[in-house]
């Protein structure tokens, strides 16, 4: 069997305005199980980056360990990448982001990689509001080690082996809001119509954009008794509203009926439009967003869509007031301004 992707493509394949074909955003052929939800997420990332005309060489992909952390090999093959150790993706992303703020950072993790061994790193990346897209491919199990329950497995849920999980689960969206994430959303790997605009909105956001994507494990956790299965999500999904991402200065407001939309100005000037099922639900209200997640859980529903956005978000560089230039471009002259400047600093501390 060959794992080499064919080089021939249709000569009239569409290009974006930057001159890139969709194939320029692809990677290697996936070696995950056929039907794995993670592959659908990879394809949504490819589509979102193509439509947003992101230059592949301006992207840095980072991951930890697990089925999800293999996926950066399957998208944006011409971008930068680093596969770290288990649960340590956020610290690698932090170091890279501090060195070069001009790159677009996409961190990929799993529910085990984030909600267990990487929980401490996850928490600090959130509170620092690191400027990156943090995508959790959440299948509720450890797929590489034969399907044991993860920390996001819902209490009472049962995987392929039939054993019911007796422990309370960790709701990563609720935790992300409470720990300081400035953009929080949830989606389903099988809902590309919702997921692609969510990824585009996350890319445009200044600060940490957290996406929890329910992604069924077809080998170990895709039974009727699992709350992370295709069947369960389709029967229990509750969307906060249909939406689209509106790039800056592209006029498509007529798509939305009057009185059913809310405009959120993102930090960089891009605009996110939400058409909500419940007009009273305000995604900029942190407390209400947490309550909404709790209500959905009580009603045995899975809440998807944009759940919380802080329109006045400041990322780590804004908070600690770093230079606008990437740190890796600073020269000795920039870093050593001379004895007079040092004396001035010392004098201010006396």
Beta strands, then each sheet from edge to edge (+ up, - down):
strand 1: 59-63
strand 2: 80-83
strand 3: 104-110
strand 4: 132-138
strand 5: 141-142
strand 6: 148-149
strand 7: 183-188
strand 8: 208-214
strand 9: 237-239
strand 10: 241-246
strand 11: 261-265
strand 12: 271-276
strand 13: 302-309
sheet 1: 2+ 1+ 3+ 4+ 8+ 7+ 13- 9-
sheet 2: 5+ 6-
sheet 3: 10+ 12- 11+
end
